[in-house]
Every structure is written in C-alpha cells, then in structure tokens.
Amino acid sequence: MKMIRRLIARSRFRKYIRRDESINVVDGMVKARQLYKELCMEAHPDRHPSNRDVALDLMQRINENRHNYAALAALKSEVEEKLM
C-alpha cells in the first residue's frame, strides 16, 4: 500500500514540475522578446552617433543573447550606464 502511495505521489510531483518548467520557459521567451526589442531601440548606433563604437558593441551583444532573458536584463543596466 505504501508503495502505491509513493508512486502516485511521485507521478503527481513530476507532472507539477514539468508544467511549472514549461510555463517558466515560455514566460522567459516572451519577456526576452519584449526586452530585446526595447534594448534594440535604446542602443541602436544611429541614436548615439557620438558613442557609435560602444553602441555597436552593445548591439552585437544584445543580438547574441536575444533569447536569453537573464543576459538581456544584465545588458539593460549596461546600456543605461554607457549610453544614457
């Protein structure tokens, strides 16, 4: 009887974990896309002709990390420091 309860509890736990991870991945992708667009507008080299080299470097790094929300969030503070 204990074995059956453990199996049921384990299967429920696995379903919960899978559902939670899939929601987090999709949510992260949506947030990354929005933040990517925002950073592209802020750090575009045409908007900063005096700091063109810095803007080009930041845009390259933004494009490399366009699907990584954590990296884009870190780049956001860097964009604000260097270009604003």
Salt bridges, closest charged atoms under 4 A:
ASP27 OD2 - LYS31 NZ 3.68
GLU38 OE2 - LYS76 NZ 3.11
ASP46 OD2 - HIS44 ND1 3.73
ASP46 OD1 - ARG52 NH1 3.59
ASP57 OD2 - ARG61 NH1 3.76
GLU78 OE1 - ARG61 NH2 2.79
GLU78 OE2 - LYS82 NZ 3.10
